Amino acid sequence: MAEETKASGQDQQKQSDFGKGDFSTILVGVGSLIDSAIEPMSKALAMALDSLTTVAKQVLEGVNSTLGGKK
């Protein structure tokens, strides 16, 4: 019985420790998470736009050559 009381006391201690974080530390952590998520997405977006530019150029060249235009 004493072990159960001791275990529930530890659970309450863990829950109360959660609220003791410094607000600025929490903001820095959230900022780091957002930054680490945005950076790879921006690189992927840049690569996708570069690929679209290449594909659009090839399509326009194909249309141009089909219609008999000169390069």
C-alpha positions as CSV (number, residue, x, y, z in Angstrom):
1,M,0.0,0.0,0.0
2,A,2.9,2.3,0.8
3,E,4.4,1.6,-2.6
4,E,1.1,2.6,-4.3
5,T,1.1,5.9,-2.4
6,K,4.7,6.6,-3.2
7,A,4.1,5.8,-6.9
8,S,1.1,8.2,-7.1
9,G,3.2,10.9,-5.3
10,Q,5.8,10.5,-8.0
11,D,3.2,10.8,-10.7
12,Q,1.9,14.0,-9.2
13,Q,5.5,15.3,-8.9
14,K,6.1,14.6,-12.6
15,Q,2.9,16.4,-13.6
16,S,3.7,19.5,-11.5
17,D,7.3,19.6,-12.9
18,F,5.8,20.0,-16.4
19,G,4.4,23.4,-15.6
20,K,7.7,24.8,-14.3
21,G,9.3,25.5,-17.7
22,D,10.4,29.0,-18.4
23,F,8.2,30.6,-21.1
24,S,11.1,31.9,-23.1
25,T,12.6,28.4,-23.2
26,I,9.4,27.0,-24.5
27,L,9.2,29.7,-27.2
28,V,12.7,29.0,-28.3
29,G,11.9,25.3,-28.5
30,V,8.8,25.9,-30.6
31,G,10.7,28.3,-32.8
32,S,13.4,25.7,-33.4
33,L,10.8,23.1,-34.3
34,I,9.1,25.4,-36.8
35,D,12.5,26.4,-38.3
36,S,13.6,22.8,-38.7
37,A,10.3,22.0,-40.4
38,I,10.2,25.0,-42.7
39,E,13.8,24.7,-44.0
40,P,13.5,21.3,-45.7
41,M,10.1,22.3,-47.1
42,S,11.5,25.4,-48.7
43,K,14.3,23.4,-50.3
44,A,11.8,20.9,-51.7
45,L,9.6,23.8,-53.0
46,A,12.6,25.4,-54.7
47,M,13.5,22.0,-56.3
48,A,9.9,21.5,-57.5
49,L,9.7,25.0,-59.0
50,D,13.0,24.4,-60.8
51,S,11.7,21.1,-62.2
52,L,8.5,22.8,-63.3
53,T,10.5,25.5,-65.1
54,T,12.5,22.9,-66.9
55,V,9.3,20.9,-67.9
56,A,7.6,24.1,-69.1
57,K,10.6,25.0,-71.2
58,Q,10.6,21.6,-72.8
59,V,6.9,21.7,-73.5
60,L,7.2,25.1,-75.1
61,E,10.1,24.0,-77.2
62,G,8.1,20.9,-78.3
63,V,5.1,23.1,-79.2
64,N,7.3,25.5,-81.1
65,S,9.0,22.7,-83.1
66,T,5.6,21.1,-83.8
67,L,4.2,24.3,-85.2
68,G,7.3,24.7,-87.4
69,G,9.0,27.5,-85.6
70,K,12.7,28.1,-85.5
71,K,14.9,28.0,-82.4
